[in-house]
Amino acid sequence: MAHKKAAGTTKNGRDSNPRYLGIKLADGDTAQVGSIVVRQKGVNIMPGRNVKMGKDYTIFAVKDGKVKFGTKRKMSFDSKMEKKGIVSVI
């Protein structure tokens, strides 16, 4: 059997790396300064106390403590009330 393609090129011979999104520290886990709590695309979960959001919407801890998840009622841009997730380090 041949180990190389006989002729021509293929247009689908590449793939991108996965984005590894999701919650990295669960509720009650201990977070250190700079540890990533949530990696997300867009603002699905909002930052609370002692956490900040990076430019790619990554939420990371700015103080040591325990991770706490909760919800908050927030007005959307079209005047509808919606529940948003919120994460804090306490």
C-alpha positions as a Markdown table, in Angstrom:
| # | Residue | x | y | z |
|---|---|---|---|---|
| 1 | Met | 0.0 | 0.0 | 0.0 |
| 2 | Ala | 1.1 | 3.5 | -0.7 |
| 3 | His | 1.9 | 5.7 | 2.3 |
| 4 | Lys | 1.4 | 9.0 | 0.4 |
| 5 | Lys | -1.6 | 10.4 | -1.3 |
| 6 | Ala | -1.3 | 9.7 | -5.1 |
| 7 | Ala | -2.0 | 13.1 | -6.5 |
| 8 | Gly | -3.7 | 16.4 | -5.8 |
| 9 | Thr | -4.3 | 18.1 | -2.5 |
| 10 | Thr | -7.0 | 17.8 | 0.1 |
| 11 | Lys | -8.9 | 20.8 | 1.5 |
| 12 | Asn | -9.9 | 19.3 | 4.8 |
| 13 | Gly | -6.6 | 18.1 | 6.2 |
| 14 | Arg | -6.4 | 20.5 | 9.2 |
| 15 | Asp | -8.2 | 20.9 | 12.5 |
| 16 | Ser | -8.2 | 23.6 | 15.2 |
| 17 | Asn | -7.5 | 22.9 | 18.9 |
| 18 | Pro | -10.4 | 22.7 | 21.3 |
| 19 | Arg | -11.2 | 25.8 | 23.4 |
| 20 | Tyr | -11.4 | 24.0 | 26.8 |
| 21 | Leu | -14.3 | 26.2 | 28.0 |
| 22 | Gly | -16.3 | 25.6 | 31.2 |
| 23 | Ile | -16.2 | 25.8 | 35.0 |
| 24 | Lys | -12.7 | 25.0 | 36.3 |
| 25 | Leu | -13.4 | 25.3 | 40.0 |
| 26 | Ala | -16.6 | 24.1 | 41.5 |
| 27 | Asp | -18.7 | 25.6 | 44.3 |
| 28 | Gly | -16.8 | 25.2 | 47.6 |
| 29 | Asp | -13.4 | 24.7 | 46.0 |
| 30 | Thr | -10.5 | 26.8 | 47.3 |
| 31 | Ala | -9.1 | 29.4 | 44.9 |
| 32 | Gln | -5.7 | 31.0 | 45.0 |
| 33 | Val | -4.8 | 34.4 | 43.6 |
| 34 | Gly | -4.8 | 34.2 | 39.7 |
| 35 | Ser | -6.5 | 30.8 | 39.5 |
| 36 | Ile | -9.1 | 30.5 | 36.7 |
| 37 | Val | -12.6 | 29.9 | 37.9 |
| 38 | Val | -14.6 | 29.9 | 34.6 |
| 39 | Arg | -13.6 | 30.0 | 31.0 |
| 40 | Gln | -16.4 | 31.1 | 28.8 |
| 41 | Lys | -17.4 | 32.6 | 25.5 |
| 42 | Gly | -19.4 | 35.8 | 26.2 |
| 43 | Val | -20.8 | 36.8 | 29.6 |
| 44 | Asn | -22.8 | 33.7 | 30.6 |
| 45 | Ile | -21.6 | 34.0 | 34.2 |
| 46 | Met | -20.8 | 37.4 | 35.7 |
| 47 | Pro | -18.0 | 38.2 | 38.1 |
| 48 | Gly | -18.9 | 38.9 | 41.7 |
| 49 | Arg | -16.7 | 39.7 | 44.7 |
| 50 | Asn | -13.0 | 39.1 | 44.6 |
| 51 | Val | -13.0 | 37.9 | 41.0 |
| 52 | Lys | -12.3 | 39.8 | 37.8 |
| 53 | Met | -13.0 | 39.2 | 34.1 |
| 54 | Gly | -10.3 | 39.0 | 31.5 |
| 55 | Lys | -10.6 | 40.3 | 27.9 |
| 56 | Asp | -11.6 | 36.8 | 26.7 |
| 57 | Tyr | -14.3 | 36.6 | 29.4 |
| 58 | Thr | -12.2 | 34.4 | 31.6 |
| 59 | Ile | -13.1 | 34.8 | 35.3 |
| 60 | Phe | -10.2 | 34.6 | 37.7 |
| 61 | Ala | -9.7 | 35.1 | 41.4 |
| 62 | Val | -7.9 | 38.1 | 42.8 |
| 63 | Lys | -7.9 | 36.9 | 46.4 |
| 64 | Asp | -7.6 | 33.5 | 48.2 |
| 65 | Gly | -10.8 | 31.9 | 49.4 |
| 66 | Lys | -13.7 | 29.6 | 48.6 |
| 67 | Val | -15.6 | 29.7 | 45.3 |
| 68 | Lys | -19.3 | 30.6 | 45.7 |
| 69 | Phe | -21.8 | 30.4 | 42.8 |
| 70 | Gly | -25.2 | 32.1 | 42.8 |
| 71 | Thr | -27.8 | 33.8 | 40.6 |
| 72 | Lys | -28.8 | 37.4 | 40.2 |
| 73 | Arg | -31.8 | 39.0 | 38.5 |
| 74 | Lys | -30.7 | 41.4 | 35.8 |
| 75 | Met | -32.5 | 43.6 | 33.3 |
| 76 | Ser | -31.5 | 42.8 | 29.8 |
| 77 | Phe | -31.2 | 45.4 | 27.0 |
| 78 | Asp | -34.8 | 44.8 | 25.8 |
| 79 | Ser | -36.2 | 45.4 | 29.4 |
| 80 | Lys | -36.7 | 41.7 | 30.2 |
| 81 | Met | -35.7 | 40.4 | 33.6 |
| 82 | Glu | -33.4 | 37.4 | 33.3 |
| 83 | Lys | -31.4 | 35.3 | 35.8 |
| 84 | Lys | -27.7 | 35.5 | 35.3 |
| 85 | Gly | -25.1 | 33.3 | 37.1 |
| 86 | Ile | -22.6 | 35.0 | 39.4 |
| 87 | Val | -19.4 | 33.7 | 40.8 |
| 88 | Ser | -17.5 | 35.1 | 43.9 |
| 89 | Val | -14.5 | 34.1 | 46.0 |
| 90 | Ile | -15.2 | 34.5 | 49.7 |
